Amino acid sequence: MFWKNYHAHTYRCKHAKGDAVHFARAARAGGASVYGMSDHAALPDNRWNNVRMAHQELNDYVAAVRYARTEVPEITVLLGMECEDVPEFRSYYKEELLGRRHFDYLIGAGHYTPLEGEWLNSFSELTNARALRAYSGHLAEMMVTGLYAFIAHPDVYGACLDRWNAEAEACARDILAAAAETNTPLEINGNGLHKPPIHTSEGTRVPYPWKQFWELAAEYPVTVICNSDAHRPEDALRGLSELHAIAEENGLTLADLSYLEPPNQTVA
């Protein structure tokens, strides 16, 4: 199988290791045909700067991905960015990243959830129905923009809750309905497979992918994308077989993102 992976980070985000060329080399060795670099977006106001590259590093990041393309011509290396959907930055994403800098794609991500003028941490603070409604609404709004090729780890709120319940299901249904309506692929994310397990009243589980979320997804006409969300070159393709198994077990349709591949970049 020739793997395709569209989600990976470099050292610039401050919680990953390695640069684009190191991931590309590891992906080639692991049998990938397409590898997308998608570090956390550099924001004009350097917001949340402890977990993303500084804005002044943007030129260097673009150069690093282009260097990886020339150094590893055997695979297609794509230039992407994982973005928080902050309304005042949408024109920057569209005009600067996708426009002037010719990024191949952007990922929409809800690491933070806006609620009454504050931003909740979506990995730890989505603990009640009000916060979960804000999260699902936030993802739905970013899908409507059409800026993002897919939505990263939509089930990340599994890290916040003890168990699957009516509120968790309602959140999932809202997200899945929005994805179906906007034809936006949802990501089954491999990074959660390797995070510390959650000890719940029902036993131990990974924070995400959340089994019940993807079982429910089978009821909706959605497509999915399987990505490692790698933060180290040695994890460049880690977890992809397990993620594809989740998709297959639930009868989910894989999204075709081949349209992102530049027509002038041929794979040797």
MARKOL-777695 format. One line per 2 residues: number of its first residue (from 0); their letters; for each residue x, y, z of C-alpha. Coordinates in nm, 3 decimals. Example, Ala and Ser with C-alpha at 12.3 -4.5 7.8 and 13.67 -1.06 7.14 Angstrom:
0	as	1.230 -0.450 0.780  1.367 -0.106 0.714 .
***
This chain:
0	mf	0.000 0.000 0.000  0.123 0.348 -0.085 .
2	wk	0.034 0.560 0.217  -0.093 0.915 0.196 .
4	ny	-0.067 1.137 0.502  -0.167 1.502 0.520 .
6	ha	-0.096 1.595 0.883  0.252 1.636 1.033 .
8	ht	0.443 1.897 1.233  0.795 2.037 1.254 .
10	yr	1.004 2.155 1.547  0.872 2.508 1.496 .
12	ck	0.550 2.435 1.685  0.760 2.381 1.999 .
14	ha	0.614 2.039 2.076  0.753 1.840 1.781 .
16	kg	1.095 1.734 1.657  1.257 1.737 1.316 .
18	da	1.205 1.937 0.999  1.013 1.873 0.679 .
20	vh	1.295 1.692 0.504  1.330 1.445 0.793 .
22	fa	0.960 1.360 0.778  0.972 1.328 0.398 .
24	ra	1.266 1.087 0.415  1.093 0.877 0.680 .
26	ar	0.769 0.877 0.481  0.950 0.763 0.168 .
28	ag	1.119 0.482 0.360  0.781 0.379 0.501 .
30	ga	0.619 0.352 0.161  0.433 0.683 0.131 .
32	sv	0.343 0.834 -0.204  0.208 1.166 -0.069 .
34	yg	0.314 1.346 0.247  0.169 1.674 0.363 .
36	ms	0.346 1.898 0.612  0.092 2.097 0.813 .
38	dh	0.249 2.269 1.109  0.036 2.482 1.342 .
40	aa	-0.036 2.806 1.163  0.178 3.107 1.230 .
42	lp	-0.068 3.380 1.329  -0.021 3.749 1.257 .
44	dn	-0.061 3.845 1.623  0.146 3.547 1.748 .
46	rw	-0.153 3.422 1.946  -0.108 3.089 2.131 .
48	nn	0.260 3.120 2.049  0.364 2.851 2.297 .
50	vr	0.224 2.577 2.069  0.288 2.711 1.718 .
52	ma	0.556 2.875 1.512  0.616 3.246 1.546 .
54	hq	0.493 3.453 1.253  0.849 3.551 1.169 .
56	el	0.926 3.180 1.107  0.675 3.150 0.823 .
58	nd	0.926 3.217 0.545  1.162 2.957 0.690 .
60	yv	0.882 2.698 0.714  0.781 2.746 0.351 .
62	aa	1.145 2.719 0.243  1.189 2.401 0.450 .
64	vr	0.894 2.227 0.281  1.016 2.330 -0.063 .
66	ya	1.361 2.198 0.025  1.206 1.866 0.124 .
68	rt	1.043 1.848 -0.218  1.377 1.879 -0.393 .
70	ev	1.558 1.643 -0.156  1.292 1.370 -0.164 .
72	pe	1.156 1.380 -0.520  1.037 1.019 -0.502 .
74	it	0.721 1.128 -0.317  0.485 1.422 -0.343 .
76	vl	0.546 1.664 -0.055  0.266 1.911 0.009 .
78	lg	0.273 2.250 0.181  -0.003 2.285 0.437 .
80	me	-0.092 2.448 0.764  -0.317 2.348 1.055 .
82	ce	-0.531 2.650 1.139  -0.751 2.768 1.421 .
84	dv	-1.060 2.925 1.269  -1.036 3.276 1.409 .
86	pe	-1.271 3.497 1.200  -1.032 3.792 1.180 .
88	fr	-0.762 3.567 1.034  -0.969 3.411 0.755 .
90	sy	-0.859 3.671 0.500  -0.497 3.602 0.601 .
92	yk	-0.549 3.230 0.542  -0.717 3.289 0.207 .
94	ee	-0.513 3.574 0.065  -0.170 3.522 0.223 .
96	ll	-0.135 3.145 0.273  -0.353 2.998 -0.003 .
98	gr	-0.308 3.303 -0.224  0.027 3.478 -0.227 .
100	rh	0.227 3.190 -0.077  0.050 2.916 -0.275 .
102	fd	-0.008 2.672 0.009  -0.153 2.347 -0.119 .
104	yl	-0.414 2.321 0.157  -0.519 2.422 0.505 .
106	ig	-0.656 2.203 0.785  -0.931 2.333 1.011 .
108	ag	-0.873 2.252 1.378  -1.057 2.326 1.699 .
110	hy	-0.782 2.310 1.960  -0.958 2.610 2.115 .
112	tp	-1.332 2.673 2.137  -1.479 3.026 2.154 .
114	le	-1.741 3.074 2.423  -1.868 3.412 2.543 .
116	ge	-1.550 3.600 2.461  -1.314 3.336 2.595 .
118	wl	-1.129 3.048 2.427  -1.165 2.711 2.598 .
120	ns	-0.899 2.444 2.563  -1.078 2.175 2.362 .
122	fs	-0.855 1.901 2.504  -0.952 1.965 2.866 .
124	el	-1.239 2.214 2.909  -1.527 2.071 2.704 .
126	tn	-1.684 1.914 3.011  -2.051 2.018 2.989 .
128	ar	-2.332 2.050 2.737  -2.282 2.424 2.693 .
130	al	-1.915 2.387 2.606  -1.985 2.091 2.376 .
132	ra	-2.248 2.291 2.186  -1.995 2.571 2.145 .
134	ys	-1.740 2.323 2.011  -1.971 2.161 1.757 .
136	gh	-2.092 2.503 1.647  -1.734 2.620 1.607 .
138	la	-1.646 2.323 1.383  -1.964 2.371 1.181 .
140	em	-1.880 2.737 1.125  -1.528 2.658 1.003 .
142	mv	-1.668 2.401 0.758  -1.897 2.663 0.607 .
144	tg	-1.602 2.887 0.521  -1.473 2.642 0.260 .
146	ly	-1.115 2.728 0.356  -1.019 2.390 0.494 .
148	af	-0.951 2.065 0.309  -1.065 1.869 0.614 .
150	ia	-1.129 1.902 0.986  -0.866 1.763 1.223 .
152	hp	-0.957 1.528 1.510  -1.324 1.628 1.543 .
154	dv	-1.365 1.377 1.828  -1.093 1.537 2.042 .
156	yg	-1.353 1.620 2.306  -1.324 1.254 2.402 .
158	ac	-1.023 1.367 2.606  -1.255 1.573 2.827 .
160	ld	-1.532 1.330 2.914  -1.553 1.025 3.135 .
162	rw	-1.783 0.833 2.903  -2.003 0.848 2.595 .
164	na	-2.340 0.995 2.691  -2.631 1.190 2.541 .
166	ea	-2.433 1.513 2.539  -2.136 1.350 2.365 .
168	ea	-2.369 1.199 2.107  -2.547 1.529 2.044 .
170	ca	-2.211 1.698 1.985  -2.109 1.425 1.742 .
172	rd	-2.437 1.441 1.552  -2.406 1.817 1.508 .
174	il	-2.051 1.780 1.374  -2.141 1.492 1.143 .
176	aa	-2.448 1.671 1.008  -2.239 1.980 0.929 .
178	aa	-1.973 1.768 0.757  -2.238 1.597 0.545 .
180	et	-2.405 1.927 0.454  -2.080 2.100 0.357 .
182	nt	-1.910 1.791 0.209  -1.612 1.843 0.440 .
184	pl	-1.398 1.537 0.522  -1.334 1.453 0.886 .
186	ei	-1.001 1.321 1.011  -0.947 1.000 1.204 .
188	ng	-0.637 1.111 1.389  -0.356 0.879 1.494 .
190	ng	-0.185 1.101 1.749  -0.445 1.019 2.012 .
192	lh	-0.353 0.651 1.988  -0.018 0.730 2.145 .
194	kp	-0.119 0.981 2.409  -0.146 0.877 2.775 .
196	pi	-0.463 0.669 2.821  -0.766 0.806 3.003 .
198	ht	-0.880 0.616 3.311  -1.259 0.637 3.317 .
200	se	-1.545 0.484 3.516  -1.584 0.238 3.229 .
202	gt	-1.218 0.144 3.203  -0.912 0.270 3.022 .
204	rv	-0.925 0.409 2.669  -0.734 0.636 2.435 .
206	py	-0.855 0.998 2.432  -0.924 0.974 2.057 .
208	pw	-1.010 0.834 1.809  -1.332 0.784 2.004 .
210	kq	-1.491 0.452 1.904  -1.852 0.566 1.943 .
212	fw	-1.797 0.881 1.736  -1.683 0.682 1.434 .
214	el	-1.953 0.420 1.478  -2.207 0.703 1.467 .
216	aa	-2.038 0.850 1.158  -2.157 0.546 0.965 .
218	ey	-2.511 0.689 0.984  -2.410 1.001 0.786 .
220	pv	-2.293 1.053 0.425  -1.952 1.178 0.531 .
222	tv	-1.600 1.103 0.409  -1.295 1.055 0.627 .
224	ic	-0.921 1.100 0.602  -0.669 0.897 0.805 .
226	ns	-0.361 1.087 0.926  -0.078 1.018 1.167 .
228	da	-0.057 1.377 1.298  0.313 1.300 1.339 .
230	hr	0.530 1.507 1.570  0.853 1.311 1.517 .
232	pe	1.004 1.176 1.193  1.003 0.823 1.334 .
234	da	0.623 0.856 1.368  0.576 0.984 1.014 .
236	lr	0.326 0.711 0.923  0.254 0.575 1.269 .
238	gl	-0.097 0.446 1.330  -0.221 0.463 0.972 .
240	se	-0.302 0.092 0.952  -0.511 0.115 1.272 .
242	lh	-0.693 0.423 1.145  -0.777 0.263 0.813 .
244	ai	-0.906 -0.037 1.007  -1.143 0.193 1.200 .
246	ae	-1.271 0.335 0.873  -1.316 -0.010 0.722 .
248	en	-1.485 -0.159 1.028  -1.744 0.118 1.023 .
250	gl	-1.794 0.121 0.648  -1.669 0.479 0.616 .
252	tl	-1.575 0.624 0.279  -1.223 0.759 0.240 .
254	ad	-1.199 1.112 0.104  -1.013 1.165 -0.222 .
256	ls	-0.769 1.452 -0.170  -0.571 1.393 -0.487 .
258	yl	-0.689 1.733 -0.611  -0.441 1.887 -0.364 .
260	ep	-0.143 1.741 -0.545  0.032 1.992 -0.773 .
262	pn	0.008 1.872 -1.135  0.369 1.971 -1.203 .
264	qt	0.514 1.767 -0.915  0.573 1.416 -1.042 .
266	va	0.673 1.123 -0.828  0.977 0.928 -0.946 .
***
